[in-house]
Structure formats: C-alpha cells, structure tokens
Amino acid sequence: QVQLVESGGGLVQTGGSLRLSCAASGRVFSIYALGWFRQAPGNQRELVATITNGGSTRYSDSVKGRFTISRDNAKNTVYLQMNNLKPEDTAVYLCAAEQLKYGFNYWGKGTLVTVSS
C-alpha cells in the first residue's frame, strides 16, 4: 500500500556530509510518521531519526546534533541531512513508514552510506 524509495547514499570522507531522500508513494495519507533506520555490518538495525506528520522529530543519541530529518509534504519525501559523518555511520540506511495501528510496517530497500576514515 505504501512504497518507499531511498536515494542519496554514497562514499564520503570523515567529516563530510550527505543528504538522503526517501520518496513515498501509494497510500501516503495513511502514514503517521516517516523514519530512517540503519543497519551496519555486524550490528543490529537501529533507529536514526523519525518525523511525524505534525513535524515532531526524534533522534538517536549517536546522531543527535549531526543529523537532521525533514520532510516535504508536497513531494511526499523525507530527507536526512547528515553532517560531520564518522566511520561508525557507515551502514545501509533504510526509510520506513509508520502507521498508527501497525507501527513501522513499510520499508524501502535501503541506500548504502560509506564513510571512509
């Protein structure tokens, strides 16, 4: 019912920046919030940031102050501005959509972010 496509990943040096995009389509009006998660090699999937339809945001402690999540409602797109990137930020970044009843139940395929030291 909801499709999510991420873009913007790539290779960046330590201290650099990247901007990820996630375009949502389908039943976008059923989405309560959009979020970014990441899966690093050998690590569990972790929450990076979320933003609700009302604009409320939250971040993991590891990215707070460095990453900013935002959305463009007209384009049904959520962004993740990543600044001061560190090697430990290297991961596949996944976009997810949350519905009130079901939680984060829609997922994109992910985009790879690699931060070189």
Disulfide bonds with the S-S distance in Angstrom:
Cys22-Cys95 1.96
